[in-house]
Amino acid sequence: MDKWLGHPTSLKIISVIIGLLLWAVVHFDTDSPNNVASLLETRDIPVKVTAEGLDDSLYELRLLEPDNVRLTVRGNRAVLMAASPDDYKAYVDLTDVGEGEHILQLNYDLPGRVQFIELSPSRVTVELVPLQTSEYEIQINTTGKPAYDYRADTPIIKPGNRAFVTLPDDQLELVGSVGATLDIEGEENSVTEKRVELKAYDKNGEEMPNAVINPATVEVEVPIVKPYKLLPLQIGQAGSLPEGISLLSLTPEVNEVTVYGPQAELDKLTYYDDVVVNLGGIQQSGKITVELDPPPGTAGISPQSLDIAVEIAASDTRTVPEVPIRLSGLADGLEAKIVEPASQRVDIQVTGAPGVLAELGAGDIQLIADLNGQVPGTHEIPLDVQLPRYVREASGETLTVRVEITAVEEASAPESEEPGEEGTPGSGQEEPPPPDNEPPDNPDDTSGTPGTGGENGGDTGNPDEPGGEQGSGTGGIRQEQENPPPDGGNGAIEPEETGTTPVPGESGEVDPGTEGVGGIAEPVPPASEEDSGSIGKPVFLPGLVGTGSPAIGSSGYGGSGIPFVSDSEREPQPTPVARAWADKLAYGMFTAGVAAAAAAAAVLWGRAMSSHAPIRGFWRLWSRRSGRCVAATTGLLGTHRRS
């Protein structure tokens, strides 16, 4: 048996038998073993219609109807089962089809070994609309707010701010804007290299998804503007130069720096002093570069590095003489005096470059003695030496000054003294004047009691001096008059040189028109014509009488102390009779002027009309009448002038 199975002929026979069995299994129906099954099968497949050959730059497919069709095919069951739905296609060819509505035949594609039976429907309706392209400006809108109080500036669009939109004619008119929206919430630095997709929006702000935009995307940069402040630059020094060398100058390339950051932080800054030059590493003049860091709380600084020119020179020593000492910090209620040195100045020895020391003076150096917290007594106070730049003290010793501090006694107010008698030295108060209705003891007595004068009423008036016999006044206003009034009877008070002006009702004042007798202001009787001479009506001038103010244009003083203006100095006033005649004269001159104007008009009119006989007669009569009227008016004026 094994030999038969291993024989080649036996193996070939067995193979043929197995092949026949397999063919029978495939091609014969198992339900009817005696009948052969059909080899083909018919199927209906739904297919979506597509358009091919459409030029998208020229037309838009507005209508495709119907968009789904039924495709009937026939084929082997195994082939039909193996094919996928995407293998069946139905399409309409739009190549060389123009604008408008068209009914076109459908085309189809089938898988291999599949037979086409039917396509239902076999035609479709299409409508093509021409496209138009228009250019629009790109608008980038930002949402949100940057950090702090920063401000977003105008966005920068790259490569350009223009875009082309393609749409049908009837839709292109609806385009309102083309752009994109960018969120900058909380951004502290500028937004750079941000790519956004452009979209078209209608006039109501609604997106138009079928718009074709070129370019489709752009790169946007949104600058974030930060508040800034210019700060003066102050350069500090660290370390020391080698012995025998002094610094001549430090010159930065700029004198100000720009600091960026929140406004609240910038308001705290007044200068930038975060620049320190290390003098220990400088051996010769030259240029050094330092890096600048923004102050704490700020965002940036410009420039970020700074070049500083350093110039050095050989040191020199000089003594600056007579530098004044200034005291500061003394508490209220204390006073201080420099005991040593008595001149309140000291000599100080300084070191620096010769060029710097040549321009140094005593006023450039400050020596300050701080007395803050010191109590009364004598103290040794160290001096704070304030030197200009690039100058230092030659010796390291501390200068001191001896200061004596004392308390200041407050001046106490003087106690009121008892009112003394009139004429008594030392009287500090004035006896109140009697009421106006009380008559004087002796109206004829003009000798008066010696008055007290000078400050505080301590000086007794001298009767031998002019004006000393009349009026006693006290209260700190000197009552003696260097130049009494001409009548010798006015008791007016003249103020001191300090500019004090007596006020009515206060001590030491005599009212105008009264005469001081015995220190009491009495009314003065009216001056007679003999006393006053040619004095006319009194003219009251501004100010108080008796204060030393001269009367403008006055010729003297009356017995009452009031300045007067003489009749010769006054401007004469017209009488009522003269004023009436002046009015009549003005009226007559007006009447004569009117008559003369009428006569002239009549002459001109008569000459013009003299060629007519009736008018010439009338003109002669009018001329005679007018001449008589003018003569009468002239005679009246002459009579009025002679009267």
C-alpha positions as CSV (number, residue, x, y, z in Angstrom):
1,M,0.0,0.0,0.0
2,D,2.8,2.4,0.9
3,K,4.5,1.7,-2.4
4,W,1.3,2.4,-4.4
5,L,0.7,5.7,-2.6
6,G,4.3,6.7,-3.2
7,H,4.1,6.0,-6.9
8,P,3.9,9.1,-9.1
9,T,1.1,7.9,-11.3
10,S,-1.1,7.2,-8.3
11,L,-0.5,10.8,-6.9
12,K,-1.6,12.3,-10.3
13,I,-4.8,10.4,-10.3
14,I,-5.7,11.4,-6.8
15,S,-5.1,15.0,-7.6
16,V,-7.4,15.0,-10.6
17,I,-10.2,13.4,-8.5
18,I,-9.9,16.0,-5.8
19,G,-10.0,18.8,-8.3
20,L,-13.2,17.4,-9.9
21,L,-14.8,17.3,-6.4
22,L,-14.0,20.9,-5.7
23,W,-15.4,22.1,-9.0
24,A,-18.6,20.2,-8.4
25,V,-19.0,21.8,-4.9
26,V,-18.7,25.3,-6.4
27,H,-20.9,25.0,-9.5
28,F,-23.7,22.7,-8.3
29,D,-26.6,23.9,-6.0
30,T,-26.5,21.9,-2.8
31,D,-30.3,22.1,-2.5
32,S,-30.8,20.6,-5.9
33,P,-27.9,18.3,-6.4
34,N,-29.2,17.3,-9.7
35,N,-29.5,21.0,-11.1
36,V,-26.7,23.5,-12.0
37,A,-27.2,27.0,-10.3
38,S,-27.2,30.2,-12.3
39,L,-23.8,31.9,-12.7
40,L,-25.0,35.7,-12.9
41,E,-26.9,38.0,-10.5
42,T,-28.6,41.4,-11.0
43,R,-28.4,44.1,-8.4
44,D,-29.6,47.8,-7.9
45,I,-26.9,50.0,-6.4
46,P,-27.7,53.6,-5.2
47,V,-25.0,56.0,-6.4
48,K,-24.3,59.7,-5.7
49,V,-24.0,61.9,-8.8
50,T,-20.8,64.0,-9.1
51,A,-19.7,66.7,-11.5
52,E,-16.4,66.5,-13.3
53,G,-14.6,68.8,-15.6
54,L,-15.9,72.0,-13.9
55,D,-13.5,75.1,-13.9
56,D,-13.8,76.4,-10.4
57,S,-12.2,79.7,-11.3
58,L,-14.9,80.5,-13.8
59,Y,-18.1,78.9,-12.6
60,E,-19.9,77.7,-9.6
61,L,-22.3,74.7,-9.7
62,R,-25.4,76.2,-8.4
63,L,-27.8,73.3,-9.2
64,L,-27.3,69.5,-9.7
65,E,-30.6,67.6,-9.7
66,P,-31.1,64.8,-9.0
67,D,-28.0,64.2,-7.0
68,N,-28.6,60.5,-6.4
69,V,-29.4,57.8,-9.0
70,R,-30.1,54.0,-9.2
71,L,-27.6,51.9,-11.0
72,T,-28.7,48.4,-12.1
73,V,-25.8,45.9,-12.8
74,R,-25.4,42.2,-13.4
75,G,-22.5,39.9,-12.6
76,N,-21.1,36.9,-10.9
77,R,-22.2,36.7,-7.3
78,A,-18.7,36.5,-6.1
79,V,-17.6,39.5,-8.0
80,L,-20.6,41.6,-6.9
81,M,-20.0,40.7,-3.3
82,A,-16.3,41.5,-3.6
83,A,-17.0,45.0,-5.1
84,S,-17.4,48.0,-2.7
85,P,-20.0,50.8,-3.2
86,D,-17.3,53.3,-4.0
87,D,-16.5,51.3,-7.1
88,Y,-19.8,52.3,-8.7
89,K,-19.8,55.9,-9.9
90,A,-22.3,58.2,-11.8
91,Y,-21.1,61.5,-12.9
92,V,-21.9,64.4,-15.3
93,D,-19.2,65.8,-17.5
94,L,-19.2,69.7,-17.4
95,T,-16.2,70.2,-19.6
96,D,-16.9,73.0,-22.1
97,V,-20.3,73.7,-20.5
98,G,-21.0,77.4,-20.2
99,E,-23.1,79.4,-17.7
100,G,-26.8,78.8,-17.4
101,E,-29.1,75.8,-16.8
102,H,-28.4,72.6,-18.8
103,I,-29.8,69.0,-19.0
104,L,-26.9,66.6,-19.4
105,Q,-26.5,62.8,-19.8
106,L,-25.0,60.9,-16.9
107,N,-21.9,58.8,-17.2
108,Y,-20.9,55.8,-15.1
109,D,-18.0,53.7,-14.0
110,L,-18.3,50.0,-12.9
111,P,-16.0,47.4,-11.4
112,G,-14.5,44.8,-13.6
113,R,-16.6,41.8,-14.8
114,V,-19.8,43.7,-13.9
115,Q,-22.4,44.3,-16.6
116,F,-24.3,47.6,-16.9
117,I,-28.1,47.2,-17.1
118,E,-29.7,50.5,-16.4
119,L,-29.2,54.0,-14.9
120,S,-32.3,55.7,-13.5
121,P,-32.6,58.5,-14.1
122,S,-30.1,58.8,-16.8
123,R,-30.1,62.6,-17.1
124,V,-29.6,65.5,-14.6
125,T,-30.2,69.2,-14.6
126,V,-27.3,71.5,-13.8
127,E,-26.9,75.3,-13.5
128,L,-23.6,77.1,-13.7
129,V,-23.1,80.6,-12.3
130,P,-20.1,82.7,-13.4
131,L,-17.7,83.7,-10.6
132,Q,-16.1,87.2,-9.9
133,T,-13.1,88.1,-7.8
134,S,-12.7,91.2,-5.7
135,E,-9.9,92.6,-3.5
136,Y,-10.6,93.4,0.2
137,E,-8.5,94.8,3.0
138,I,-7.7,92.3,5.7
139,Q,-9.1,93.2,9.2
140,I,-7.6,91.6,12.3
141,N,-9.7,91.9,15.4
142,T,-8.3,91.3,18.8
143,T,-10.2,90.0,21.9
144,G,-9.1,90.2,25.5
145,K,-6.8,92.6,27.2
146,P,-3.0,92.5,27.7
147,A,-1.5,92.2,31.1
148,Y,-1.3,95.1,33.5
149,D,-2.2,98.4,31.9
150,Y,-0.5,97.5,28.6
151,R,-2.2,98.5,25.3
152,A,-2.5,96.5,22.0
153,D,-1.3,98.4,19.0
154,T,-2.4,98.0,15.4
155,P,-1.8,94.4,14.2
156,I,0.9,93.9,11.5
157,I,-0.1,91.5,8.7
158,K,2.4,89.6,6.6
159,P,3.0,89.4,3.7
160,G,0.4,92.1,3.1
161,N,-3.0,93.4,4.2
162,R,-5.0,92.6,1.0
163,A,-6.9,89.4,0.1
164,F,-8.9,88.3,-3.0
165,V,-12.4,86.9,-2.5
166,T,-14.0,84.9,-5.3
167,L,-17.8,84.4,-5.3
168,P,-20.8,84.6,-7.7
169,D,-21.9,88.0,-8.7
170,D,-25.0,88.0,-6.6
171,Q,-23.1,86.9,-3.5
172,L,-20.0,89.1,-3.9
173,E,-22.1,92.2,-3.3
174,L,-22.9,90.8,0.2
175,V,-19.3,90.6,1.4
176,G,-18.7,93.0,4.3
177,S,-15.2,92.2,5.5
178,V,-12.4,89.7,5.3
179,G,-10.3,89.0,8.3
180,A,-9.7,86.9,11.4
181,T,-9.9,87.2,15.2
182,L,-6.9,86.8,17.5
183,D,-7.0,86.4,21.3
184,I,-4.4,88.5,23.3
185,E,-5.8,88.0,26.8
186,G,-3.0,88.4,29.4
187,E,-0.2,88.9,26.9
188,E,2.8,90.7,28.3
189,N,4.9,90.7,25.2
190,S,4.1,91.3,21.5
191,V,2.4,88.5,19.7
192,T,4.6,87.4,16.8
193,E,4.5,84.8,14.0
194,K,0.9,84.0,14.7
195,R,-0.8,82.4,11.6
196,V,-4.5,82.7,11.3
197,E,-7.1,81.5,8.7
198,L,-8.9,84.2,6.8
199,K,-12.7,84.2,6.5
200,A,-15.2,86.3,4.6
201,Y,-18.2,87.8,6.5
202,D,-21.3,89.4,5.1
203,K,-22.5,92.8,6.1
204,N,-24.4,91.3,9.1
205,G,-21.2,89.6,10.4
206,E,-22.2,86.1,9.3
207,E,-19.5,83.9,7.9
208,M,-19.7,83.0,4.1
209,P,-18.3,79.5,4.0
210,N,-18.4,79.1,0.1
211,A,-16.1,82.1,-0.4
212,V,-12.8,81.3,-2.0
213,I,-10.0,83.5,-0.3
214,N,-6.5,83.9,-1.6
215,P,-4.3,83.8,0.4
216,A,-6.2,81.5,2.8
217,T,-3.9,82.2,5.8
218,V,-1.7,85.1,6.8
219,E,0.9,85.8,9.6
220,V,-0.1,88.3,12.2
221,E,2.0,90.3,14.7
222,V,0.3,92.3,17.4
223,P,2.6,94.8,19.2
224,I,1.9,95.2,22.9
225,V,2.7,98.8,23.9
226,K,4.0,99.3,27.4
227,P,4.2,102.6,29.3
228,Y,7.7,104.0,29.4
229,K,9.6,106.6,31.3
230,L,12.9,108.4,30.7
231,L,15.1,108.3,33.7
232,P,18.4,110.2,34.2
233,L,21.4,108.0,34.5
234,Q,23.5,107.9,37.7
235,I,26.8,106.0,37.6
236,G,28.0,104.5,40.9
237,Q,31.6,103.5,41.7
238,A,32.9,100.4,43.5
239,G,36.4,99.6,44.6
240,S,39.3,102.1,44.4
241,L,41.9,103.0,41.9
242,P,45.6,102.2,42.5
243,E,47.6,104.5,44.7
244,G,48.6,107.7,42.9
245,I,45.8,107.6,40.3
246,S,42.6,109.6,40.4
247,L,39.5,109.5,38.3
248,L,39.1,112.4,36.0
249,S,35.8,111.6,34.4
250,L,33.2,108.9,33.7
251,T,31.3,109.7,30.5
252,P,28.4,107.4,29.4
253,E,27.3,107.4,25.8
254,V,23.8,108.4,26.9
255,N,22.6,110.3,29.9
256,E,19.1,108.8,30.0
257,V,17.6,105.4,29.8
258,T,14.1,104.3,28.8
259,V,12.4,101.9,31.2
260,Y,9.2,100.0,30.2
261,G,6.6,98.5,32.5
262,P,3.4,99.1,34.4
263,Q,2.6,102.7,35.0
264,A,2.3,102.1,38.8
265,E,5.9,100.9,38.9
266,L,7.2,103.6,36.7
267,D,5.7,106.3,38.9
268,K,8.0,105.1,41.7
269,L,11.2,105.7,39.7
270,T,12.9,109.0,39.6
271,Y,16.4,108.0,38.3
272,Y,18.3,104.9,37.3
273,D,21.3,104.1,39.4
274,D,21.9,100.4,38.8
275,V,25.1,101.1,37.0
276,V,28.3,100.5,39.0
277,V,31.8,100.9,37.6
278,N,34.4,98.7,39.3
279,L,37.5,101.0,39.7
280,G,39.7,98.2,41.0
281,G,40.2,96.7,37.5
282,I,41.0,100.0,35.7
283,Q,44.7,100.6,34.9
284,Q,44.4,103.1,32.1
285,S,42.0,105.4,30.4
286,G,39.6,103.7,27.9
287,K,36.1,102.4,27.4
288,I,34.2,99.8,29.4
289,T,30.8,98.1,28.7
290,V,28.2,97.4,31.4
291,E,25.0,95.5,31.1
292,L,21.8,97.2,32.1
293,D,19.0,95.3,33.9
294,P,15.5,96.6,34.2
295,P,14.4,97.8,37.7
296,P,12.3,95.3,39.7
297,G,8.7,95.2,38.7
298,T,9.4,96.6,35.2
299,A,9.4,94.8,31.9
300,G,12.4,96.1,30.0
301,I,15.0,98.8,29.5
302,S,16.7,100.5,26.6
303,P,19.5,100.4,25.9
304,Q,20.4,97.0,27.3
305,S,24.1,97.7,27.4
306,L,26.0,100.9,28.0
307,D,29.5,102.1,26.9
308,I,31.3,104.3,29.5
309,A,34.4,106.3,28.7
310,V,36.8,106.2,31.7
311,E,39.6,108.9,32.0
312,I,42.2,108.7,34.8
313,A,45.1,111.0,35.7
314,A,47.9,111.2,38.3
315,S,46.6,112.3,41.7
316,D,47.3,115.7,43.3
317,T,46.6,117.1,46.7
318,R,45.2,120.5,47.5
319,T,44.1,122.3,50.7
320,V,40.8,124.2,50.3
321,P,40.8,127.0,52.9
322,E,37.9,128.5,54.8
323,V,35.2,126.0,54.1
324,P,32.0,127.1,56.0
325,I,30.3,124.8,58.5
326,R,26.6,124.4,58.4
327,L,24.4,123.2,61.3
328,S,21.3,121.1,60.7
329,G,18.7,119.1,62.6
330,L,18.4,121.4,65.6
331,A,15.2,120.9,67.5
332,D,12.7,123.7,68.1
333,G,13.2,125.8,71.2
334,L,17.0,125.4,71.0
335,E,19.8,127.6,69.6
336,A,23.3,126.5,68.7
337,K,26.6,128.3,68.4
338,I,29.9,127.0,67.1
339,V,32.4,127.4,69.9
340,E,35.4,125.9,68.1
341,P,36.6,126.9,65.6
342,A,35.5,130.4,66.4
343,S,35.6,131.4,62.7
344,Q,33.0,128.6,61.9
345,R,35.2,127.6,59.0
346,V,37.9,125.0,58.6
347,D,40.5,124.1,56.0
348,I,40.2,120.7,54.4
349,Q,42.8,118.7,52.3
350,V,41.5,116.8,49.3
351,T,43.0,114.6,46.6
352,G,42.0,114.2,43.0
353,A,43.0,114.8,39.4
354,P,44.7,118.2,38.8
355,G,42.0,119.2,36.3
356,V,39.3,118.6,38.8
357,L,41.1,120.3,41.7
358,A,41.8,123.3,39.6
359,E,38.1,124.1,39.4
360,L,37.3,123.2,43.1
361,G,36.3,126.0,45.5
362,A,35.1,126.3,49.1
363,G,31.5,126.6,47.8
364,D,31.7,123.2,46.2
365,I,32.3,121.4,49.6
366,Q,29.7,121.0,52.3
367,L,30.6,120.5,56.0
368,I,27.5,119.6,57.9
369,A,27.2,119.2,61.7
370,D,24.1,117.1,62.4
371,L,22.5,118.2,65.7
372,N,19.6,115.9,65.5
373,G,18.8,114.5,69.0
374,Q,21.3,116.8,70.8
375,V,20.3,118.4,74.2
376,P,21.5,121.7,75.6
377,G,25.2,121.7,76.5
378,T,28.5,121.6,74.7
379,H,29.1,118.7,72.3
380,E,31.8,117.5,69.9
381,I,30.0,116.9,66.7
382,P,31.6,115.0,63.8
383,L,31.4,116.8,60.4
384,D,29.8,115.1,57.4
385,V,32.0,116.0,54.5
386,Q,30.2,116.2,51.1
387,L,32.7,116.4,48.3
388,P,32.1,116.7,44.5
389,R,32.6,113.7,42.2
390,Y,36.1,112.3,41.7
391,V,37.4,114.1,44.8
392,R,38.2,112.5,48.1
393,E,39.7,113.5,51.4
394,A,43.5,113.3,51.6
395,S,43.5,112.2,55.3
396,G,41.2,109.6,56.8
397,E,40.7,111.5,60.0
398,T,37.2,112.6,61.0
399,L,36.7,116.3,61.4
400,T,34.8,117.5,64.4
401,V,33.4,120.8,65.7
402,R,32.5,121.9,69.2
403,V,28.9,123.3,69.4
404,E,27.2,124.9,72.4
405,I,23.4,124.3,72.5
406,T,21.2,126.5,74.7
407,A,17.5,126.7,75.3
408,V,15.7,129.8,74.0
409,E,13.6,131.6,76.7
410,E,10.2,132.7,75.5
411,A,9.6,136.4,75.9
412,S,6.8,136.9,78.4
413,A,4.0,139.5,77.8
414,P,4.4,142.7,80.0
415,E,1.9,143.0,82.7
416,S,-0.5,145.9,82.5
417,E,0.4,148.8,84.7
418,E,-1.9,150.9,86.7
419,P,-3.0,154.0,84.9
420,G,-0.9,156.9,86.0
421,E,-1.7,160.6,86.2
422,E,-1.5,162.8,83.2
423,G,2.1,163.9,82.5
424,T,3.5,161.2,84.8
425,P,6.5,159.5,83.3
426,G,6.0,155.8,82.8
427,S,2.3,155.9,82.2
428,G,1.5,153.1,79.7
429,Q,-2.2,153.8,79.2
430,E,-4.2,156.7,78.0
431,E,-6.9,158.2,80.2
432,P,-10.2,157.7,78.3
433,P,-11.5,161.0,76.9
434,P,-14.6,162.5,78.5
435,P,-18.0,162.3,76.7
436,D,-18.6,164.8,73.9
437,N,-21.5,166.5,75.8
438,E,-19.3,167.5,78.8
439,P,-17.9,171.0,78.6
440,P,-14.3,171.6,79.3
441,D,-13.2,173.0,82.6
442,N,-11.7,176.1,81.1
443,P,-12.4,176.7,77.4
444,D,-10.0,179.6,77.3
445,D,-7.1,177.6,78.7
446,T,-4.9,176.5,75.8
447,S,-1.7,175.9,77.8
448,G,-2.4,172.2,78.3
449,T,-0.7,169.8,80.6
450,P,2.7,168.5,79.6
451,G,1.9,165.4,77.5
452,T,3.6,162.1,77.7
453,G,5.4,161.0,74.5
454,G,7.6,158.3,73.1
455,E,7.0,154.6,73.3
456,N,5.1,153.2,76.2
457,G,4.4,156.7,77.4
458,G,7.6,157.0,79.3
459,D,8.9,160.3,77.8
460,T,7.4,163.6,79.2
461,G,6.6,166.3,76.6
462,N,8.7,169.4,76.8
463,P,6.5,172.6,77.0
464,D,9.3,174.6,75.5
465,E,9.2,172.6,72.3
466,P,6.7,173.5,69.6
467,G,3.5,171.5,70.0
468,G,4.5,170.3,73.4
469,E,2.1,172.6,75.3
470,Q,-1.0,171.0,73.9
471,G,-2.4,167.6,74.0
472,S,-1.3,164.6,76.0
473,G,-1.3,161.2,74.3
474,T,-0.1,157.8,75.2
475,G,-0.2,154.3,73.8
476,G,3.1,153.9,71.9
477,I,2.5,156.8,69.3
478,R,4.8,159.7,69.5
479,Q,2.8,162.9,69.8
480,E,5.5,165.6,69.4
481,Q,5.3,167.3,66.0
482,E,8.5,168.3,64.4
483,N,6.7,170.9,62.2
484,P,3.4,172.1,63.9
485,P,0.6,173.6,61.8
486,P,0.9,177.2,60.9
487,D,-1.9,178.3,63.3
488,G,-0.1,176.5,66.2
489,G,-3.4,175.3,67.6
490,N,-3.9,171.9,65.9
491,G,-3.3,169.1,68.2
492,A,-3.1,166.5,65.4
493,I,-0.8,163.5,66.0
494,E,2.0,162.7,63.6
495,P,2.8,159.0,63.2
496,E,6.3,157.6,63.7
497,E,8.5,156.6,60.9
498,T,7.4,153.0,61.1
499,G,4.4,153.9,59.0
500,T,1.8,153.5,61.7
501,T,-1.4,155.4,60.8
502,P,-3.7,156.4,63.7
503,V,-7.2,155.1,63.5
504,P,-10.1,157.1,64.7
505,G,-11.1,156.1,68.2
506,E,-7.7,154.7,69.2
507,S,-5.3,156.2,71.7
508,G,-3.2,159.2,70.8
509,E,-5.6,160.6,68.1
510,V,-7.3,163.9,67.9
511,D,-10.3,164.1,65.5
512,P,-10.3,166.7,62.7
513,G,-11.7,170.0,63.8
514,T,-10.9,169.6,67.5
515,E,-8.2,171.1,69.6
516,G,-6.3,169.2,72.3
517,V,-6.4,171.0,75.6
518,G,-5.0,169.3,78.6
519,G,-5.1,166.0,76.9
520,I,-8.9,166.3,76.2
521,A,-10.2,166.6,72.7
522,E,-12.5,169.7,72.6
523,P,-14.5,171.2,69.7
524,V,-13.0,174.2,68.0
525,P,-15.1,177.3,67.3
526,P,-15.4,178.3,63.7
527,A,-12.6,180.4,62.4
528,S,-13.5,184.0,61.6
529,E,-12.7,185.8,58.3
530,E,-9.8,187.6,60.0
531,D,-8.2,184.4,61.1
532,S,-8.7,182.6,57.9
533,G,-7.7,185.5,55.6
534,S,-8.6,184.6,52.0
535,I,-9.4,181.0,52.8
536,G,-12.4,179.7,51.0
537,K,-14.6,176.7,51.2
538,P,-12.9,173.7,52.8
539,V,-12.1,170.8,50.5
540,F,-11.9,167.4,52.2
541,L,-9.1,165.2,50.8
542,P,-8.8,161.4,51.2
543,G,-7.2,160.1,54.3
544,L,-7.1,161.2,57.9
545,V,-6.3,164.8,58.8
546,G,-3.3,165.1,61.2
547,T,-1.4,162.1,59.9
548,G,1.3,164.2,58.1
549,S,-0.3,163.8,54.7
550,P,0.1,167.1,52.8
551,A,-3.0,168.7,51.3
552,I,-2.8,168.8,47.6
553,G,-3.1,172.3,46.3
554,S,-3.8,173.8,49.8
555,S,-2.4,177.1,50.9
556,G,-2.5,176.4,54.6
557,Y,-4.3,174.9,57.5
558,G,-7.3,176.4,59.3
559,G,-7.8,176.7,63.0
560,S,-9.6,173.4,63.0
561,G,-6.6,171.6,61.4
562,I,-8.4,171.1,58.0
563,P,-6.5,172.0,54.8
564,F,-8.2,174.6,52.6
565,V,-8.0,175.6,48.9
566,S,-7.9,179.4,48.2
567,D,-10.3,181.2,45.8
568,S,-7.5,181.8,43.4
569,E,-6.8,178.1,43.1
570,R,-10.4,177.1,42.5
571,E,-11.8,177.0,38.9
572,P,-14.5,179.7,38.3
573,Q,-18.0,178.4,37.7
574,P,-20.5,180.2,35.2
575,T,-23.5,182.0,36.6
576,P,-27.1,181.0,35.7
577,V,-27.6,184.2,33.6
578,A,-24.5,183.5,31.6
579,R,-25.6,179.9,31.1
580,A,-29.0,181.1,29.8
581,W,-27.4,183.5,27.3
582,A,-25.1,180.8,26.1
583,D,-28.1,178.6,25.3
584,K,-29.8,181.4,23.4
585,L,-26.7,182.0,21.4
586,A,-26.4,178.3,20.4
587,Y,-30.1,178.3,19.3
588,G,-29.6,181.5,17.2
589,M,-26.6,180.0,15.4
590,F,-28.5,176.9,14.6
591,T,-31.4,178.9,13.1
592,A,-29.0,181.0,11.0
593,G,-27.4,177.9,9.7
594,V,-30.7,176.4,8.6
595,A,-31.7,179.7,6.9
596,A,-28.4,179.9,5.0
597,A,-28.8,176.3,3.8
598,A,-32.3,177.1,2.5
599,A,-31.2,180.2,0.7
600,A,-28.4,178.4,-1.1
601,A,-30.8,175.7,-2.2
602,A,-33.2,178.3,-3.5
603,V,-30.4,180.0,-5.5
604,L,-29.4,176.8,-7.2
605,W,-33.0,176.0,-8.0
606,G,-33.7,179.5,-9.3
607,R,-30.7,179.4,-11.7
608,A,-31.8,176.1,-13.0
609,M,-35.3,177.3,-13.7
610,S,-34.5,180.9,-14.7
611,S,-35.3,180.2,-18.4
612,H,-39.0,180.0,-17.6
613,A,-40.8,183.5,-17.2
614,P,-43.4,182.5,-14.6
615,I,-40.8,180.9,-12.5
616,R,-38.5,184.0,-12.8
617,G,-41.1,186.1,-11.1
618,F,-41.6,183.7,-8.3
619,W,-37.8,183.5,-7.9
620,R,-37.4,187.3,-7.5
621,L,-40.1,187.4,-4.9
622,W,-38.5,184.5,-3.0
623,S,-35.0,186.0,-3.1
624,R,-36.3,189.3,-1.7
625,R,-38.1,187.5,1.2
626,S,-35.1,185.3,1.9
627,G,-32.7,188.2,1.9
628,R,-34.8,190.1,4.4
629,C,-34.9,187.0,6.7
630,V,-31.2,186.5,6.6
631,A,-30.6,190.3,7.3
632,A,-33.0,190.1,10.3
633,T,-31.3,187.0,11.7
634,T,-27.8,188.6,11.3
635,G,-29.0,191.8,13.1
636,L,-30.5,189.8,15.9
637,L,-27.2,187.9,16.4
638,G,-25.3,191.2,16.4
639,T,-27.6,192.7,19.0
640,H,-27.3,189.6,21.1
641,R,-23.5,189.6,20.9
642,R,-23.3,193.3,22.0
643,S,-25.6,192.7,25.0
